[in-house]
């Protein structure tokens, strides 16, 4: 059933977020394992191969390839890692959409299992969420492209002007203004994925929805998001550091052994060989960071999104789920 929601203060948001994390973490972990296990493995393998190939290119130097050919070879070795990273990003988005369904169910008093959340995700919500995120990125990236064009125009004028240095001030001012506008827009569109996922809105409507929800709420929301980001980074570091360090323990051990034997002077070739072994640790670190982020972020995102809805005049009611509340296990 739908619940009449009331606006929360900061302590209420924190308490509700921790409660929601506790009640959804098991289902979110199952969802994350389904969609992220393979991408994480691929990122780890391709990162390791890329670092190994980079060492091979460094050792061969310019003997086997020159110029454009060498650059193409390097790009070819990097491509699998980029593709694996894109698959990880897509898996992360699908996971977040599914986890948002779980969180919304809890907040609406209609707990659903991970199977129902996944079913709702693939009824088109992940595509709407992907469209909203891509549209947001294109708009924000377009602002930086405009910045580059303007800076290039001012730069061209300054080269042919005796007082060319005077153009530095307007360029810096334009950069500052665009950065401020970019941050402002990014915060106002922060809940676009939640709007597309929870309210099942098309990309353009999702951006418009989260923009309107932020009326008069920008500073408050930005402050809470900053605190949440710091807390999430701390938790992610605490959880992932032992695994990342463990996967690179042999590399660190060998490095300090070589460093001690060489009295602090390490042969660059030896250092490069050690660096080539870091791919696995980097892949593990990326994977675990992503895993923690997508299982925790939906909780405070949903709580803050519902809080913004409760502050609407008049508040909008989230419609009941169109699936059986108890479909699929909730633990």
Buried (B, 14 or more C-beta within 10 A) or exposed (E): EEEEBEBBEEEEBBEBBEEBBEBBBBBBBBBBBBBBEBBBEBBBBBBBBBBBBBBEBBEEEEEEBEEEEBEEBBEEBBEBBEEBBEBBBBBBBBBBBBBBBBBBBBBBEBBBBBBBBBBBBEEEBBBBBBBBBEBBEEBBEEBEEEBEEBBEEBEEEBEEEEEEEEBEEEBEEBBEEBEEEBEEBBBBBBBBBBBBBBBBBBBEBBBBBBBEBBEEBEEBBBEBBEBBEEBBEEBBEEBBEEBBEEBBEEBEEBBEEBBEEEEEEBEEEBEBBBBBBBBBBBBBBBBBBBBBBBBBBBBBBBBBBBBBBBBEEEBEEBEEBEBEBEBBEBE
